[in-house]
Amino acid sequence: MTQINQVYTWYINEVLEQLGSTPACQVYLKGLGLLKFDAGLSIRNLAGFINGLQVSVSEFIDDSQPPRVTYSYLVNRHKLLVDAIYSFRERLAKLKSLGNINETYYINKLTRSEKLENQLNQIYESIQRIPEYQQKRTTERGQDFVWTDEQGSKPF
């Protein structure tokens, strides 16, 4: 029985890995059924993950309590969510090219994904402006908060 369980677990992990690397819209798992890409559910999940990241950033910035996440977690989570939005758009375009969704639905979901991407960009700016890490980044790149002639350019 454990060997059958190992084979099914390996098979499901392989299928999920392929789904993550290619813009597949549906996959048939023998004995388990057909898994289909649902754009509405995907948008809702992305929105929830983005809101969770926004809460984590605001808790990280808040000085009244110690942060529950690290700075690198925030940066990595942001990158994963941006990649997920691009993957969502690839799958949505594939569904449209196959004729599975109409033009209005496509434009609606594409517009919603653009709004989520804008929200992610605003979160990224908040992450980049975390004071202690901003100072560290500027000194690493030979910059300073005060502009000098050595930096080669002046602020606007």
ChimeraX attribute file (.defattr): number of C-alpha atoms within 10 A of each C-alpha:
attribute: neighborCount
match mode: 1-to-1
recipient: residues
	/A:1	5
	/A:2	7
	/A:3	8
	/A:4	9
	/A:5	10
	/A:6	11
	/A:7	11
	/A:8	15
	/A:9	12
	/A:10	12
	/A:11	14
	/A:12	14
	/A:13	12
	/A:14	12
	/A:15	14
	/A:16	12
	/A:17	11
	/A:18	13
	/A:19	14
	/A:20	12
	/A:21	9
	/A:22	11
	/A:23	18
	/A:24	17
	/A:25	18
	/A:26	14
	/A:27	15
	/A:28	11
	/A:29	13
	/A:30	9
	/A:31	7
	/A:32	8
	/A:33	9
	/A:34	10
	/A:35	11
	/A:36	11
	/A:37	16
	/A:38	13
	/A:39	20
	/A:40	12
	/A:41	10
	/A:42	16
	/A:43	18
	/A:44	12
	/A:45	12
	/A:46	20
	/A:47	20
	/A:48	12
	/A:49	15
	/A:50	21
	/A:51	16
	/A:52	12
	/A:53	20
	/A:54	21
	/A:55	13
	/A:56	18
	/A:57	22
	/A:58	15
	/A:59	16
	/A:60	20
	/A:61	17
	/A:62	11
	/A:63	9
	/A:64	8
	/A:65	9
	/A:66	10
	/A:67	15
	/A:68	8
	/A:69	12
	/A:70	11
	/A:71	15
	/A:72	10
	/A:73	12
	/A:74	18
	/A:75	16
	/A:76	11
	/A:77	15
	/A:78	21
	/A:79	13
	/A:80	10
	/A:81	19
	/A:82	18
	/A:83	12
	/A:84	15
	/A:85	20
	/A:86	13
	/A:87	17
	/A:88	22
	/A:89	19
	/A:90	16
	/A:91	20
	/A:92	25
	/A:93	16
	/A:94	16
	/A:95	20
	/A:96	15
	/A:97	11
	/A:98	10
	/A:99	10
	/A:100	10
	/A:101	15
	/A:102	11
	/A:103	9
	/A:104	9
	/A:105	14
	/A:106	17
	/A:107	12
	/A:108	10
	/A:109	18
	/A:110	19
	/A:111	12
	/A:112	16
	/A:113	20
	/A:114	13
	/A:115	13
	/A:116	20
	/A:117	19
	/A:118	12
	/A:119	15
	/A:120	22
	/A:121	14
	/A:122	13
	/A:123	22
	/A:124	17
	/A:125	10
	/A:126	15
	/A:127	22
	/A:128	14
	/A:129	13
	/A:130	14
	/A:131	12
	/A:132	8
	/A:133	13
	/A:134	14
	/A:135	14
	/A:136	11
	/A:137	14
	/A:138	12
	/A:139	12
	/A:140	10
	/A:141	8
	/A:142	9
	/A:143	15
	/A:144	13
	/A:145	9
	/A:146	8
	/A:147	12
	/A:148	12
	/A:149	7
	/A:150	8
	/A:151	11
	/A:152	7
	/A:153	9
	/A:154	9
	/A:155	6
	/A:156	3
